[in-house]
Amino acid sequence: MTKKFLLVWAAACTFAAVGAALPRGVMAQGVGTQEQMPDPVATFSILGYDPDTGEVGGAVQSRVFTLTGVLAADADAGVVATQATVDIGYGPQGIALLKAGMKPEAIIKAIWDSDPDPVPDRWSKQGRQFAVIDLHGNTATFTGPKANNWAGGKQGKYCTAQGNILAGPQVVDAMIKAFEETKGHLSMRFMAALEAGQAAGGDTRGMQAASMVIVKKGGGNWLNNDTVLRFQVDDQENPYKELRRVVERWNDIRAKNPNAQRPVRPKQ
């Protein structure tokens, strides 16, 4: 067997184990056997990579109380966003396949094809939406044929934007444009993309929560920390206001005190 085959085979085993280990309710976004389904939520996200720093991450906004689980990030793999009739298991599955060396397009197909669609009548895989970015900025995005309109995605240079229940394709168009044209740290480019998406009409249900994560191997402050930043704003009338405050404050601290938010590295 070749080394590549063994890696993919190992990832497939991990992939299956992750799905089997997750509670049934988690695989179906907490619906299980409940008769009462959660309301559809409008979500849009952007995944991006900075070739100058090697950092990769994502940001998301939604009309939902909290966004825990939407973004899965690993400094040894990349980032996965899962949204719209969410199966949280897509995140760890995508990370495992990235670590095995699979390309984002192939990962999208592998996860989608292997989804058993456990609640097809009430939480169908046909409505799911997810995206993947690797450590080189390669991306892929997928929108199920039954995702609530408007739903879709757009890829740009080192980035991909996607959303559902949006005002229209102009939302993801604006997000990609803002990400590509904004200067500065990756966090500021994500912030610009989210705000541009909202300014272009955003989701049709309004705003409630937002989050952002950026990773890089050894890139976090202190020792052995791969998380450059992780911010989350829950249940806010305007989550952008608080997210921008924190992002700007974080960047300001880094600029004024270079040692305050820098990795601690062992001596060579």
N, C-alpha and C positions, 0 to 999 in steps of 0.2 A: 504493500500500500504506500502511496505517496504521502509526504508530510501534509500537503494541502488537504488531501482526502481525509486524513485522520483528524485534522483540525475541524473540518466541516462536520464530520461524523460526531466528534465530541460536542460540538455546539448544538447539533440536533438533539443529542441526548440531554444536554442541559435545558434546551428549549422545551422538550417534552416534560422534563422533571419540574420545571418552573410551572408549567400549566397544570400539572397534576397536583403540585403542592398548594396552589392557590385555592382558597375556599370557593365553592360554587358561586356564592354571592358576589365574590370579588371578580370572577371571570365575567360576570354579567352586570358589572357596575352596581352591585348591591341589590339587584332585583330579586334574585333567587326565585322563590315560589310566590312572592308577593303579588297580589292582584293589582294593587295601586302602583302604576308606573310613574317615575319622576317626569316632570315636565321637560320638554326639549330645551336645551340651553344653547345660546348662541356663543360661539367661541372662535377667536382667531389667534393664530400664533405665527411666530417667525423663528426659524433656526438659522444660525449663521456661524461663520468661521473667519478668523483674522489671520491671514498668512504671515503677517509681520510679527505677531506675538505667539502664534500657535494655539491661541485660545479658541474654544468652541462652546456654543451655548444656545440658549433659546429664551424666548419671552412669550407670554400668553395673557390674553384678557378674555373674560367671560361673564355672562349674566348668570352666575352661580355663586353660592356662598363662599366656597374655597376651591382652590385649584390643585390641591395636593394630589399627586399621582399623574397629572397630565404630562409633565416633563420628566423624563428619565435621562440622567447624564452620567457618564463615566469617562474619566480622563484617559483610560486605556482603550476606549472604543469610539465614543461620539455621543450623540443625543438623539432621543426619540420623543416625538410629541404624539399623543393619542387623544382624540377628541371626537365628539358626535357619537351617540350610542356607545359610549366608551367601554372598552375592555382594557382594564389597567394592566392585564397580563402582557399586552403588546409591548410595553416599555422594557421589562426585563428580558423578554424574548428577543427584541431587537438588539439590545446591548450584547447578549450572548452571541448572536450571529455576527455582529460587528467585530467582536473579539476574535472570532474564528476566521476573519478575513473576507467575509462576504461583502459584496457591493450593495449599496442602498437599494438599487432597483431589484436585485435578487432577493433582498430581505423583505421588501414590500410583498413580493409575490409569495415567498415562503410562508410568511405569517398569515396572509390573507387566505391562501389555499388550505392551510392547516387549521384554520379557525373552525371548530365544530358547530358554530352557530347554535349555542345551547338554548337560546330563547328566541327562535326565529319569528314568532308571532308578535312579540312585544318589544324585543330589543335586538333586532336583526343585524347581522354582520353587514347586510347590504347598506346600512346607514352609517357605518363607521368611516372615520377619516383619520389618517395618521401620516407622519413624515419622518424621515431619517436623514441624518447628516453624519459623515464620518470625520476622522481626524485630518483629512486633506481637503475638506470642504465640498466633497461630492454629496449630492443630495438626491432624494426621491420623495415624491408625495403622492398620496392616493385619496380619492374621495369616492365612497360607495355610491352606487346608482340611486339609492333611496335616501341619501342624506338630505336634510331639510334645506330647501332653497332660500337664498342663493347659497350654493356650496361649491367650492372649488379651490384650486391652488395655482401658484405661479412660482417658477424657479428663476433665480437670478444668479449673479456671479457670487459664489460662495454663500448662497442663501436660498431659502425656500419659505414662502408664506402660504398659509391655507386657513380657510375658515368656513363656517356654516351659519345659516340663518342671517346672512349678511345683506347689506343694502345692495350689493352687486359686485361684479368683478373689479370695479374701481377700487375696492377696499384693498385687495391683495396687490393690485397694481401700484397703489400709493405706498404700500409697505415696502415693496421691493425697491422702488425708486428712492425712498427716504433712506433705507439701509445702505444702498450703494453710494449715495451722494453725501451722507453725513460723515464728517471727520471726527477723529477722536477715538476714545476707548470703545471697545465692542459694546459695553453697557450703554453708552450714549447712542450708539447706532441702533440698538434694540429699542431704546426709549423713543427715539425719533420715529421708528417704524410703527410702533404701537399707536403713537399719537397721530401719525399720518393716516393710519387705517381708520381710526375713530373720526378724524376730520373728514374722511371721504364717505362717511355714512355709518361706518362701524357695523355692529350687529343691530338687528332690528328690535331687540328686546331690552337694550340698554346696557349698563355697566354694573359690575358688582365686585369683581375680584381680579387681581393681576399678579403675575409672578415672573421671576427672571432667575436663570442660573447660568453660570459660566464656569468651565473647568479647564484645567491644564495640568499635566503631570508635574507635581511638585510646585504648582503655581500659586497655591494659597498661602496666606500669611501663617506664621509659625512653622512648625516642623512636620513633615510628612502629611501635608494637606493639599489635596488636589482640587479643592473647591475655591476658585478665585472669588466668587460671590454667590450668594443665594438669598434672594429677597422675595417676600410674599406679603401681599396685602389682601386681607379678607373682608368681605361684607362692608364695602364702602360705597357711598353714593357716587364718588368719583375716585376710583382707585389710582388713576394716573397721577393725581396730585401728590399722594403720599409716595408712590413709587418713584416719581421724578425727584422728590425731595431727598430720598435715601440715596438714589443713584448719584445725584449731584454732590451730596455730602461725601459719599464714598470717594468720588473722583477728586474732590477738593482736598480731602485728607491725604490722598496719595500724592497730589501735586505739592502740597505744602510740607509734608513730612515723608520723604521717600522711604524711611525705615518703618513707618507705622503699619503699612499694609503690604509688606514684602515677605517672601519666603525666607525661612532660616535654613541655610544649606550647610551640610557638614563640610569641613575643610578637606580639600583634596590631598 
